[in-house]
Amino acid sequence: MKRWIRFKRDSGETGFGTLDQGQIAEYQGASWATATASGARFPVSEVSLLSPCTPSKVVALWNNFHELSAKLGKAAPRHPLFLIKPASSLAGPGDPIIRPISYAGKIAYEGELGIVIGKTCSNVSVEEASNYILGYTCVNDVTAAELLNEDVNFPQWCRSKGFDSFSCIGPVIADEFDWKQARVVTRLDGVERQNYPLSDMIFSPEQQVSLISEDMTLLPGDVIACGTSIGIGSIKDGATVEVFIEGIGSLSNTLMGLTR
């Protein structure tokens, strides 16, 4: 199994490679598909981890878990229900979640599994979909919750979820991952708030990739955030959210307030 990462050196230079037992094997190339090992190896402690991919967009699902669907009294959808988060909303491991300067209301976390696309994907079948999945990562899909229904005429999904730093992704992309056996655990300042099985998904990763690729072209590095289950909660300024998935790792980010 490869655990792909991106990193930044103290010089500001960025690179990518694989992580194994605290050591980075550096790769070179324009993409994962053409990358070759450079032969350089060094401890992960010598660099800062970045988000493991740079998506052109994050496709974020809603109502994709049976348990949360039942709690909300919603029927299971016939097609993935999703919104688009912009590339500018990206944050990596350890990056702060920045409170919008114009917003003092509730900010919520959502611990999720992320699917990372490995090659250009359009109109693929469910049977073909796994060939387009590079691997899986952790996602914290952050929401300015009180903005969502601020205007009664129009639910503001993209605005409430699209602020800078509201798509936390990392720490690695695991290219061999048995999602059916895994759980998403979200901790707020060390206290467990979410712990749910990925086997409860309404649409499997392969179904998500296939059906969404019929709606839009997915590009290498794009992320599908698979949706969340019960246990969503709010984050106070200064609090730290950790999303942990065994086999992928731990993604930790702290909400920082802004002053004018």
N, C-alpha and C positions, 0 to 999 in steps of 0.2 A: 504494500500500500504506500502510495506517495501522499505526503502532506505538504501541499504547495503553500508557499508564503511569498509576500513581498516585504521588503525591508528598506530602511534608510540608514546610511552611515552618518557619523558625526560630520563628515564633510558636506552632507546634503545629497550625496549621490544615492540613487535608488537602484535596487536590483531585485531579482527573484530567484527562488530555488526551492529546495525541499528541506523539511525539518525532521530530524530523527534523533531522539535522545539528547536534546539540547545542542545538537550540532547542525549547522546549515551547510548543505551542499549547493553551491552556487550554479545556476544555469544561465546560458546565454541564448538569445534568439528573439525573434519578434513575437512569438506566441508560444503557448504550451505545446502546441502540435509540432512545432519545428525546433523546440529548445533542445540544446545539448549541454551536458555537464561540462563546466569549465575546468574542473579538477580542484578548484579552490574550496576549502572547508574551514569553518571558523565557528566559535561558540555564538549562540544566539544572544548572549549577554553583550556582545560587541556592537550590536545594532538595535534599532528600534523597529518593531513590527508595524507595518502598514496594513490597511485593508488588503486581503489577499487577491482582490481583483478590482478593476476600475470599470464598473458597469456603465453602459450608456443610459440605462434605466433600471429601476427596481420595480418589478411587478409584484404587488402586495395583495394577497388573497384575503377575503373576508368570508366568514361562515364556512370553514373547511374542516371543522371537527364536529363529530356527532355529539359529543358531550356538551360543548358550548351551544351548538344549535338547539339541542333539547332545552337547555337552561333558558335560552332566549325565546323559546317558543317559535322558532323559525323552521320551515321545511328545508330539507336538504336541497341545494340548488342543482339544476340540471346541467349547468355549465359553470366553470369557476367564475366567481364574482371577484373582481379585482380593480385596483386603482394603480396609477403609475406615479412613482416617486422619482424626482429628477436626480441626475448624476451629482448635482451640487449638494445633495443631502447626505453624501457619504461620510462616514466616520470609521476609523479603524480601532484596533485594540488599544485601550488606554486613552483614546482621544476623549476630550470632554464633550458632553452633550450641552449645547449652548442654548440657554433660554432666549427666545426671541425678545428683542428689546422692547417691542410694543405689546408684549403679552405677559400678564401676571397671573394667569389662571392655571388650572390643573394640567400637568403634563403626565402622561401615562406611558408605562413600558408594556411591551408585548414580546416575550421570548418565543423565538420561532426557529424552525429549520429553514435554511436557504439552499436552493438548487442553483448551481453555477453552470452556465451554458459554456460549452467548450468550442463549438463551431457554429457558423451561421445556420439558422434553423427556421425553416418555413414550410408549413403544410406537411409535417411529418406524421406518420402513423404512431399509434401507441407502441406497436412492436418495434419501430425504429427509434423511438425517443431516447432510449438509454444510450444510444451511440452519440447523442448530442449533449449528454450531461458530463461535464468534466468531473464534478464531484459535489460535495455538500459542505456547508459552513453554518455558523451560528449567526442569527440576526436578532437585533433588538429594534423592532418597528415602533419608533417613538411617535407619540401623538399629542398635539396641543388640543386636549379633549374638548374644551369649551368653545373652540372655534368651529367644530364640526357642524353644529346646528345653530350657529350664531345668527344666520339669516334663515328665517323660516321658509323662504322660497327656494333654497338651494343648499343641499348638504355639501359642505366644503371639505371633501375627503383629501383632495390634493393639497390644498392650503394647509390643513391641520397636520398633515403628515410629511409635507415636503420642505420644511425649513432646513437650513444648513445644519448638519450633524444629526439629523433625525433618522438616518439609515445606518445603524451601527452594524458592521459586518466583520467577521473574523473568528478566531485568529488564523485558521488555516482552511484550505480546501482539501478535504479527504476524498481521494478518488475511488476508494473502495470502502463503502459504508453500508451496513445492513440497517436501513432505516426502520424496518419492521420490528426490530428488536430494541430500538433505542427510545429514550425518553428525553424530553426537554425539561430542564430544571432551571428556574429563575429565582435568584436570591436578591433581596433588597437589603443592603447593609448587612449581609450575612444571614438574613432570615429567609427561609424558603417560602416563596409565594406561589410558584407554579411547579408542578411535577406531573406531566401528562405523557401518555404514550403516543408515539407517532403512528402506531398502527390504527389509531382512531381517526385518521384522515379520511375525509369523504372522497377526495380525488387523490390518487397516488401521484408521486412525482412524475411518472411516465405519462399519466393522463393529463397532468397539468401542462407539461411541455408540449404534448401533442395538440391539445385543445387551444392553448394560448398561441401556438405557432400558426394556427389557422386564422387568428385574429391579427397578428402582427409578426414581423420578422424579429426573431431573437438573435442577438449578436454575441460573439465571444466575450465572456466576462459579465454578461447580463445576469441578474439574480432574480429568481422567483422566490419571494418570501411566502412560505407555505400556509400562512395563517397561524393563529394561536388558539388556545383552548381556555378553560376557566382559570381564574387567578389573576387577571389583569388588575393592575393597581396604579396608584399615582406615585410620583417621585418628588420629594422635596429638594430644594436647592441644597447641594452639598452631599446628597445621597448617592450611593453607588449601586448600579444594577449589574449583576453577573448572570449571563446566560451560559449554561453548561450543557453540553451533549457529549456523553461518553463516546469516545472514538473520534471526536472532532476537537474538543477542548473547551476552554473557558474564555468568554468574551466579557470584558469588564469596562464600564464607562460610568463617569460621574457627571451629574447634572450641575452645571455652573450657571449662576445667575449673572446677568449683565446690568451694568449701571449706565445711565445716560451720560 
